[in-house]
Amino acid sequence: MDSNLDNIWKEVLNIIKVELTEVSFNTWLKTIKPIGIAENRVILAAPNEFTKGILEGRYLNLIKKTLLLKLLIKNTQSNL
């Protein structure tokens, strides 16, 4: 895994963590691992299909919004 992607994902999780209860964060988001980027998309791995379904149904928009925000900030900072 790309260490840059790993660092971005850790920062994304830190942002998301304050949006959720500790139980929800630990149950659903903490188990996700970034595995790569393809076609301008971050590819995430969930531990199983059940977790994947919960993530897609409940948390996908939050994950997308937070990733986009983090990547925009990172891109802006690197252009300064």
C-alpha distances in whole Angstrom, upper triangle without the diagonal:
4,6,9,7,7,11,12,11,13,16,16,17,19,21,21,22,26,26,26,28,26,27,25,22,22,23,21,18,17,16,13,9,8,6,7,10,13,16,16,15,12,11,11,12,15,16,19,22,24,21,20,24,24,21,22,26,26,23,21,24,23,19,20,22,20,17,19,21,18,17,21,22,19,20,24,23,21,24,27
4,5,5,6,9,10,11,12,14,15,17,19,20,21,22,25,26,27,29,27,28,27,23,23,24,22,19,18,18,15,12,9,8,7,9,12,16,15,14,11,12,13,14,17,19,22,24,26,23,22,25,26,23,24,27,27,23,22,23,23,19,19,21,19,16,18,19,16,15,18,19,16,17,20,19,18,21,23
4,5,5,6,9,10,10,12,14,15,17,19,20,21,24,25,26,28,26,27,26,22,22,24,22,19,17,18,15,12,10,10,10,12,16,19,17,16,14,14,14,16,19,20,24,26,27,24,23,27,27,23,25,28,27,24,23,24,23,19,20,21,19,16,18,19,15,15,18,18,15,16,20,18,17,20,22
4,5,5,6,9,10,11,12,14,16,17,18,20,22,24,25,27,26,27,26,22,23,25,23,19,18,19,16,13,11,11,10,11,15,17,15,15,12,14,14,17,20,22,25,27,28,25,24,27,27,23,24,27,27,23,22,22,21,18,18,19,16,13,15,16,12,11,14,14,11,13,16,14,13,17,19
4,5,5,6,9,10,10,12,14,15,16,18,21,21,22,25,24,25,23,20,20,22,19,16,16,16,13,10,7,8,7,8,12,15,13,12,9,10,11,13,16,19,22,23,25,21,20,23,23,19,20,24,23,19,18,19,18,14,15,16,14,11,13,14,11,10,14,14,11,13,16,16,15,18,20
4,6,5,6,9,10,11,12,14,15,16,19,20,21,23,21,23,21,18,18,19,18,14,13,13,11,8,7,9,9,11,15,18,16,14,11,12,11,13,15,17,20,22,24,20,19,23,22,19,21,24,23,19,18,20,18,15,16,17,15,12,15,16,13,13,16,16,14,16,19,18,17,21,23
4,5,5,6,9,10,11,13,14,15,18,19,20,22,21,23,22,18,18,21,19,15,14,15,14,11,10,12,12,14,17,20,17,16,13,15,14,16,18,20,23,25,26,23,22,25,24,21,22,25,24,20,20,20,18,15,16,17,14,12,14,14,11,11,15,14,11,14,17,15,15,19,20
4,5,5,6,9,10,11,12,14,16,17,19,21,21,22,21,17,18,20,18,14,14,16,13,11,9,12,12,12,16,17,15,13,11,13,13,15,17,20,23,24,25,22,20,23,22,19,20,23,21,18,17,17,15,12,13,13,10,8,11,11,7,8,11,11,9,12,14,13,14,17,19
4,5,5,6,9,10,10,12,15,16,16,19,18,19,17,14,15,17,15,11,11,12,9,8,7,10,11,12,15,18,15,13,10,11,10,12,14,16,19,21,21,18,17,20,19,15,17,20,18,15,14,15,13,10,12,13,10,8,11,12,9,10,14,13,12,15,17,17,17,20,22
4,5,5,6,9,10,10,13,15,15,17,16,18,17,13,14,16,15,11,10,12,11,10,10,13,14,15,19,21,19,17,13,14,13,14,15,17,21,23,23,19,19,22,20,17,19,22,20,16,17,18,15,12,14,15,11,11,14,14,11,12,16,15,13,17,19,18,18,22,23
4,5,5,6,9,10,12,13,15,17,17,19,18,14,15,18,16,13,12,15,13,13,12,16,16,16,20,22,19,17,14,16,15,17,18,20,23,25,25,21,21,23,22,18,20,22,20,16,17,17,14,12,13,13,9,9,12,11,8,10,13,11,11,14,16,15,16,19,20
4,5,5,6,8,11,11,13,16,15,17,15,12,14,16,14,10,11,13,11,12,11,15,15,15,18,20,17,15,12,14,13,15,16,19,21,22,22,18,18,20,18,15,17,19,17,13,13,13,10,8,10,10,6,6,9,9,7,9,12,12,12,15,16,16,18,20,22
4,5,5,6,9,10,11,13,12,14,12,9,11,13,11,8,8,11,10,11,11,15,16,17,20,22,20,17,14,15,13,14,14,16,19,21,20,16,16,19,17,14,16,18,16,12,13,14,11,9,12,12,9,9,13,12,10,13,16,15,15,18,20,20,21,24,25
4,6,5,7,9,11,13,12,15,14,10,12,15,14,11,10,14,13,14,15,18,19,20,23,25,22,20,17,18,16,18,18,20,23,24,23,20,20,22,20,17,19,21,18,15,16,16,13,12,14,14,10,11,14,13,11,14,16,15,15,19,20,19,21,24,24
4,5,6,7,10,13,13,16,14,11,14,16,15,12,12,16,15,16,16,19,20,20,23,24,21,19,17,19,17,19,19,21,24,25,24,20,20,22,19,16,18,20,17,13,14,14,10,10,12,11,7,10,12,10,9,13,14,13,14,17,18,18,20,23,23
4,5,5,7,10,11,13,11,8,11,13,11,8,10,13,12,14,15,19,20,20,23,24,21,19,16,17,15,17,16,19,21,21,20,17,17,18,16,13,15,16,13,10,12,11,8,8,11,10,7,10,13,12,11,14,16,16,17,20,21,21,23,25,26
4,5,6,8,7,10,9,6,9,12,11,8,9,13,13,15,16,20,22,23,26,27,24,22,19,20,17,18,17,19,21,22,21,17,18,20,17,14,17,18,15,12,14,15,11,11,14,14,11,13,16,15,14,17,19,18,19,22,23,23,25,28,28
4,6,8,9,12,11,9,12,14,14,12,13,16,17,19,20,24,25,25,28,29,26,24,22,23,20,22,21,22,24,25,24,20,21,22,19,17,19,20,16,14,16,16,12,13,16,14,12,15,17,15,15,19,20,19,20,23,24,23,26,28,28
4,7,9,12,10,9,12,14,13,11,13,16,16,19,20,23,25,25,27,28,25,23,21,22,20,21,20,22,23,24,22,19,19,20,16,15,17,16,13,11,13,13,9,11,14,12,11,14,16,15,15,18,20,19,21,24,24,24,27,29,29
4,6,8,6,6,9,11,10,10,11,14,15,18,20,23,25,25,28,29,27,24,21,22,19,20,18,20,21,21,19,16,17,18,14,13,16,15,11,10,13,13,10,12,15,14,13,16,18,17,18,21,22,22,23,26,27,27,30,32,32
4,5,5,6,9,10,11,11,12,15,16,20,22,25,27,28,31,32,30,27,24,24,21,22,19,20,21,22,20,17,19,19,15,15,18,17,13,13,16,17,14,15,19,18,17,19,22,21,21,24,26,25,27,30,30,30,33,35,36
4,6,5,6,8,10,10,10,13,15,18,21,24,26,28,31,32,30,27,24,24,21,21,18,19,20,22,20,16,19,20,16,16,19,19,16,14,18,19,16,16,20,20,18,20,23,22,21,25,27,26,27,30,31,30,32,35,36
4,6,5,6,8,10,10,12,15,18,21,24,27,28,31,33,31,27,25,24,20,20,17,17,18,19,17,14,17,18,14,14,18,17,14,14,18,19,17,17,21,21,19,21,24,24,24,26,29,28,29,32,33,33,35,38,38
4,6,5,6,7,9,11,13,16,19,22,24,26,28,30,28,24,22,21,18,17,15,15,16,17,14,12,14,14,11,11,14,14,11,10,14,15,13,14,17,18,17,19,22,22,21,24,26,26,27,30,31,31,33,36,37
4,6,6,5,6,9,10,14,16,19,22,23,26,28,25,22,19,19,16,16,14,14,16,18,16,12,14,15,12,11,14,15,12,10,13,15,12,12,16,16,14,16,19,19,18,21,23,23,24,27,28,28,30,32,33
4,6,6,5,7,10,13,16,19,22,24,27,29,27,24,21,20,16,15,13,13,15,17,15,12,14,16,13,13,16,17,14,13,16,18,15,15,18,19,17,18,22,22,21,23,26,26,26,29,30,30,31,34,35
4,6,7,7,10,13,17,19,22,24,27,29,27,24,21,19,16,14,11,11,12,14,12,9,12,13,10,10,14,15,13,12,15,17,16,15,19,20,18,19,23,23,23,25,28,28,28,30,32,32,34,36,38
4,6,6,8,11,14,17,19,21,23,25,24,20,17,16,13,12,9,10,11,12,10,7,9,10,8,7,11,12,10,9,11,14,12,12,15,17,16,16,20,21,20,22,25,25,25,28,30,30,31,34,35
4,5,6,9,11,15,17,18,21,23,21,18,15,14,11,11,9,11,13,14,13,9,10,12,10,8,11,13,11,8,10,13,11,9,13,14,13,13,17,17,16,18,21,22,22,24,26,26,28,30,32
4,6,8,11,14,17,19,22,25,23,20,16,15,12,11,10,10,13,16,15,11,13,15,13,11,15,16,15,12,14,16,14,12,16,17,15,15,19,19,18,20,23,22,22,25,27,27,28,31,32
4,7,10,13,16,18,21,24,23,19,16,14,10,9,7,7,10,13,12,9,10,13,12,11,14,16,15,13,14,17,16,13,17,19,17,16,20,21,20,21,24,25,24,26,29,29,29,32,34
4,7,9,12,15,17,20,19,15,12,10,6,6,5,7,10,12,13,9,9,13,12,9,12,15,14,12,12,15,14,11,14,16,14,13,17,19,17,18,21,22,21,23,26,26,27,29,31
4,6,9,12,15,18,17,14,10,9,6,5,7,9,12,14,15,12,12,15,15,13,15,18,17,15,14,17,16,12,14,17,15,13,17,19,16,17,21,21,20,22,25,25,25,28,30
4,6,9,12,15,14,11,7,6,4,6,9,12,14,16,18,15,13,17,17,14,15,19,18,15,14,16,16,12,13,16,14,11,14,17,14,14,18,19,17,19,22,22,22,25,27
4,7,10,14,13,11,8,6,6,7,10,12,15,16,19,16,15,18,19,16,17,21,21,18,16,19,19,15,15,19,17,14,17,19,17,16,20,21,19,20,24,24,23,26,28
4,7,10,10,8,6,5,7,9,13,16,18,19,21,19,17,20,21,18,18,22,22,19,17,19,19,15,15,18,17,13,15,18,16,14,18,19,17,18,21,22,20,23,26
4,7,6,5,4,6,9,12,15,18,20,21,23,21,18,21,22,18,18,22,22,19,17,18,18,15,14,16,16,12,13,16,15,12,15,18,16,15,19,20,19,21,24
4,5,5,7,7,11,14,17,20,21,21,24,22,19,21,23,20,19,22,23,21,18,19,20,17,15,18,18,14,15,18,17,15,17,20,18,17,21,22,21,22,26
4,5,8,10,14,16,20,23,24,23,26,24,21,22,24,21,19,23,24,21,18,19,20,17,15,18,18,15,14,18,18,15,17,20,19,17,20,22,21,22,25
4,7,10,13,16,19,23,24,23,26,23,20,22,23,20,18,22,22,20,16,16,18,15,12,14,15,12,11,14,14,11,13,16,15,14,17,19,18,19,22
4,6,9,13,16,19,20,20,22,20,17,18,20,16,15,18,19,16,13,14,15,12,10,13,13,10,10,14,14,11,14,17,16,15,19,20,20,21,24
4,6,10,13,16,18,18,20,17,15,17,18,14,14,18,18,15,12,13,14,10,9,12,12,9,10,13,12,11,14,16,15,15,19,20,19,21,24
4,7,10,13,15,15,17,15,12,15,16,13,13,17,17,15,12,15,15,12,11,15,14,11,13,17,16,14,17,20,18,19,22,23,23,25,28
4,7,10,12,13,15,12,10,13,14,11,11,15,15,13,11,14,14,10,11,15,14,12,14,17,16,15,19,20,19,21,24,24,24,27,29
4,7,9,10,12,10,8,12,13,11,12,15,16,14,13,16,16,13,14,18,17,15,18,20,19,19,22,24,23,24,27,28,27,30,33
4,6,7,9,6,6,9,10,8,10,13,14,12,12,16,16,13,15,18,18,16,20,22,21,21,24,26,25,27,30,30,30,33,35
4,7,9,7,8,11,12,11,13,16,16,15,16,19,19,16,19,22,21,20,23,25,24,24,28,29,28,30,33,33,33,36,38
4,6,6,6,9,10,11,12,14,16,15,16,20,20,18,20,23,23,22,25,27,26,27,30,31,30,32,35,36,36,38,41
4,5,5,6,9,10,10,12,14,15,15,18,19,17,19,22,23,22,24,27,27,27,30,32,31,33,35,36,36,39,41
4,5,5,6,9,10,11,12,13,14,18,18,17,19,22,22,22,25,27,27,28,31,32,32,34,36,37,38,40,42
4,5,5,6,9,10,10,11,12,15,15,14,17,19,19,19,22,24,24,25,28,29,29,31,33,34,34,37,39
4,6,5,6,8,10,10,10,14,14,13,14,18,18,17,20,22,22,23,26,27,27,28,31,32,33,35,37
4,5,5,6,8,10,10,13,15,14,15,18,19,19,21,24,24,25,27,29,29,31,33,34,35,37,39
4,5,5,6,7,9,12,13,12,15,17,18,18,21,22,23,24,26,28,28,30,32,33,34,36,38
4,5,5,5,6,9,10,9,11,14,14,14,17,19,19,20,23,24,25,26,28,30,30,33,35
4,6,6,5,8,10,9,11,13,15,15,17,19,20,20,22,24,25,26,28,30,31,33,35
4,6,7,9,11,11,13,15,16,17,19,21,22,23,25,26,27,29,31,32,33,35,37
4,6,8,8,10,12,13,14,16,18,19,20,22,23,25,26,28,29,31,32,34,36
4,6,5,6,9,10,11,12,14,15,16,18,20,21,22,24,26,27,28,30,32
4,5,5,6,9,10,10,12,14,15,16,18,20,21,22,24,26,27,28,30
4,5,5,6,8,10,10,12,14,15,16,18,20,21,22,24,26,27,29
4,6,5,6,8,10,11,12,14,15,16,18,20,21,22,24,26,27
4,6,5,6,8,10,11,12,14,15,16,18,20,21,22,24,26
4,6,5,6,9,10,10,12,14,15,16,18,20,21,22,25
4,6,5,6,9,10,11,12,14,15,16,18,20,21,23
4,5,5,6,9,10,11,12,14,15,17,18,20,22
4,5,5,6,8,10,10,12,14,15,16,18,20
4,5,5,6,9,10,10,12,14,15,16,19
4,6,5,6,9,10,11,12,14,16,17
4,5,5,6,9,10,11,12,14,16
4,5,5,6,8,10,10,12,15
4,5,5,6,9,10,11,13
4,5,5,6,9,10,11
4,5,5,6,9,10
4,5,5,6,9
4,5,5,7
4,5,5
4,6
4
